[in-house]
Amino acid sequence: MSVIRINAEQASAMLADGALVVDIRDAHSFAAGAIEGAVHITADNVDEFIASNNPAKPLIVCCYHGNASQGAAAYFSENGFLQACSLDGGFEAWKEFQEGGW
């Protein structure tokens, strides 16, 4: 299954339309800064997240630089999410976009 890859501008539009965002970075990085409304996903809570969220709602997966999120987005797709997207450039690209660096 191919992964949908999106840039920060596309992610921003999806969030405005009600998409969910999950962050798979480590707890320290997540606590230091995350996309507003992001849910921190770990091996300990991923099953609960999948079971308790609507798989028809678009999902954006965020990591550090956009590499690990591709595998995580594929995992969410394999577990029923209809539109699981990987944020290209990860949280670093998101920060740059928010700071107007585009």
C-alpha positions as CSV (number, residue, x, y, z in Angstrom):
1,M,0.0,0.0,0.0
2,S,1.4,3.4,-0.9
3,V,1.5,6.1,1.7
4,I,0.0,9.5,1.0
5,R,2.7,12.1,1.6
6,I,1.7,15.7,2.2
7,N,3.6,19.0,2.9
8,A,3.0,21.3,5.8
9,E,0.7,23.6,3.8
10,Q,-1.5,20.6,2.9
11,A,-1.5,19.4,6.5
12,S,-2.6,22.8,7.7
13,A,-5.6,22.8,5.3
14,M,-6.5,19.2,6.4
15,L,-6.4,20.3,10.0
16,A,-8.6,23.2,9.3
17,D,-11.1,20.7,7.8
18,G,-11.0,18.5,10.9
19,A,-8.2,16.0,10.3
20,L,-6.6,14.2,13.3
21,V,-2.9,14.5,13.8
22,V,-0.7,12.0,15.7
23,D,2.9,12.6,16.7
24,I,5.2,9.6,17.0
25,R,8.3,11.4,18.3
26,D,9.7,10.6,21.7
27,A,7.9,12.1,24.8
28,H,10.6,14.7,25.4
29,S,10.4,16.1,21.9
30,F,6.6,16.0,21.9
31,A,6.5,17.9,25.2
32,A,9.0,20.5,23.8
33,G,6.6,21.3,21.0
34,A,3.9,19.7,18.8
35,I,1.3,20.6,16.3
36,E,-1.7,22.0,18.1
37,G,-4.2,19.2,19.0
38,A,-1.7,16.4,18.2
39,V,-2.1,13.1,20.1
40,H,1.2,11.6,21.2
41,I,1.2,8.0,20.0
42,T,3.5,5.3,21.4
43,A,3.6,1.6,21.4
44,D,1.6,1.7,24.6
45,N,-1.4,3.6,23.3
46,V,-1.5,3.0,19.6
47,D,-4.1,0.2,19.9
48,E,-6.3,2.3,22.1
49,F,-6.1,5.2,19.6
50,I,-7.0,3.0,16.7
51,A,-10.0,1.5,18.6
52,S,-11.3,4.8,19.8
53,N,-11.1,7.0,16.7
54,N,-13.1,7.2,13.5
55,P,-11.1,5.5,10.7
56,A,-13.0,7.6,8.1
57,K,-11.6,10.8,9.5
58,P,-8.3,11.9,7.8
59,L,-5.2,11.3,9.8
60,I,-1.9,13.1,9.6
61,V,1.2,11.3,11.1
62,C,4.1,13.5,12.2
63,C,7.6,12.5,13.2
64,Y,10.9,14.4,13.3
65,H,11.7,14.7,9.6
66,G,9.1,12.7,7.7
67,N,10.7,9.3,7.5
68,A,9.3,7.2,10.4
69,S,5.9,8.7,9.7
70,Q,5.7,6.9,6.4
71,G,5.8,3.5,8.1
72,A,3.4,4.7,10.8
73,A,0.9,6.0,8.2
74,A,1.1,2.7,6.4
75,Y,0.4,0.9,9.8
76,F,-2.7,3.1,10.4
77,S,-3.9,2.4,6.8
78,E,-3.4,-1.3,7.4
79,N,-5.5,-1.0,10.5
80,G,-8.5,0.6,8.9
81,F,-7.8,4.3,8.5
82,L,-9.0,5.4,5.1
83,Q,-6.7,8.4,4.7
84,A,-3.5,8.2,6.7
85,C,-1.0,10.8,5.5
86,S,2.7,11.2,6.3
87,L,3.9,14.8,6.9
88,D,6.9,15.3,4.7
89,G,9.7,17.0,6.6
90,G,8.0,16.1,9.9
91,F,7.7,18.5,12.8
92,E,10.7,20.5,11.6
93,A,8.9,21.4,8.3
94,W,5.8,22.2,10.3
95,K,7.7,24.6,12.5
96,E,9.3,26.3,9.4
97,F,5.9,26.6,7.8
98,Q,4.4,28.1,10.9
99,E,7.2,30.6,11.2
100,G,6.6,31.7,7.6
101,G,9.8,30.2,6.3
102,W,8.2,28.9,3.1
